[in-house]
């Protein structure tokens, strides 16, 4: 019963009135927020260009998801192949020491195959492929491809096939990364 | 045409209805996309991606919110996905005791737009979503994967910076 008495006592504690300044501060804050909000609501509306609708129409006609999964698989497969190829390249290094030309002759970029698949996909799919992020990744890939070609052309300048392979593998790794990012956008 | 008729037509994949739905919401959505990503080209990409998703998933729209609010959520998520990697939320200590920022009543709207677009992306996103689009801090926090506290502090510092930028533009 003692517990009940305590509860009653707590209920009977006196109420306190906050000073008027509390309300004034609340009112001022609300009214300042309203001032900003009112102006923000007046910001003008923009109209998209007509080709935005054309893009939506063509996007709806494309069986995008079926295609993208297929291409993602192709790219994922190429990445797996690349990892295996990395192993192959390094084993080749141990077997054919002193033969830089043979390395170049046997060198095959699997990411380039995947990139060609992606380019073929872009012929029929213009939404993702024309996005700024996608085009900038594509340019980055092409730059790396050019860098790889230059390395291959200057193969003779490398001290050993180990150095050459390390350089080529480094580029191939970067290409794989860029390709993966492109695949993720699809 | 009522919204229900429009939705029914779009669910039947009728291009005429799809176009009408797009026309009804395109300006509001494009303007929101532009204010979030800060670039007309990116805004158009976001708009396209969002409407394609809207038309493809209209069957899942249960009418729990208005159609406009549903489209807005899809578009906002698309926009966030686009710039999330480059967005940075400045770290701040707790909010100051006095968070009151005084605004003039007759602010020039063009100047306000300019200042808004000059805000760092983290600030701008929270300000646009909260003040213009009416999202709550809990919703913004979920969308941006930040805490509610961060959303609140971003908003306060965004307003502070906005006022500063308006002052500089005068």
Boltz contact constraints between the chains, C-beta under 6 A:
constraints:
  - contact:
      token1: [A, 29]
      token2: [B, 100]
      max_distance: 6.0
  - contact:
      token1: [A, 32]
      token2: [B, 102]
      max_distance: 6.0
  - contact:
      token1: [A, 32]
      token2: [B, 103]
      max_distance: 6.0
  - contact:
      token1: [A, 35]
      token2: [B, 103]
      max_distance: 6.0
  - contact:
      token1: [A, 35]
      token2: [B, 105]
      max_distance: 6.0
  - contact:
      token1: [A, 36]
      token2: [B, 103]
      max_distance: 6.0
  - contact:
      token1: [A, 37]
      token2: [B, 131]
      max_distance: 6.0
  - contact:
      token1: [A, 39]
      token2: [B, 107]
      max_distance: 6.0
  - contact:
      token1: [A, 39]
      token2: [B, 112]
      max_distance: 6.0
  - contact:
      token1: [A, 40]
      token2: [B, 131]
      max_distance: 6.0
  - contact:
      token1: [A, 40]
      token2: [B, 132]
      max_distance: 6.0
  - contact:
      token1: [A, 42]
      token2: [B, 109]
      max_distance: 6.0
  - contact:
      token1: [A, 43]
      token2: [B, 113]
      max_distance: 6.0
  - contact:
      token1: [A, 45]
      token2: [B, 27]
      max_distance: 6.0
  - contact:
      token1: [A, 45]
      token2: [B, 31]
      max_distance: 6.0
  - contact:
      token1: [A, 46]
      token2: [B, 30]
      max_distance: 6.0
  - contact:
      token1: [A, 46]
      token2: [B, 31]
      max_distance: 6.0
  - contact:
      token1: [A, 46]
      token2: [B, 34]
      max_distance: 6.0
  - contact:
      token1: [A, 47]
      token2: [B, 27]
      max_distance: 6.0
  - contact:
      token1: [A, 48]
      token2: [B, 26]
      max_distance: 6.0
  - contact:
      token1: [A, 48]
      token2: [B, 30]
      max_distance: 6.0
  - contact:
      token1: [A, 48]
      token2: [B, 44]
      max_distance: 6.0
  - contact:
      token1: [A, 48]
      token2: [B, 47]
      max_distance: 6.0
  - contact:
      token1: [A, 52]
      token2: [B, 44]
      max_distance: 6.0
  - contact:
      token1: [A, 52]
      token2: [B, 47]
      max_distance: 6.0
  - contact:
      token1: [A, 52]
      token2: [B, 48]
      max_distance: 6.0
  - contact:
      token1: [A, 55]
      token2: [B, 48]
      max_distance: 6.0
  - contact:
      token1: [A, 56]
      token2: [B, 48]
      max_distance: 6.0
  - contact:
      token1: [A, 56]
      token2: [B, 51]
      max_distance: 6.0
  - contact:
      token1: [A, 56]
      token2: [B, 52]
      max_distance: 6.0
  - contact:
      token1: [A, 59]
      token2: [B, 52]
      max_distance: 6.0
  - contact:
      token1: [A, 60]
      token2: [B, 55]
      max_distance: 6.0
  - contact:
      token1: [A, 131]
      token2: [B, 45]
      max_distance: 6.0
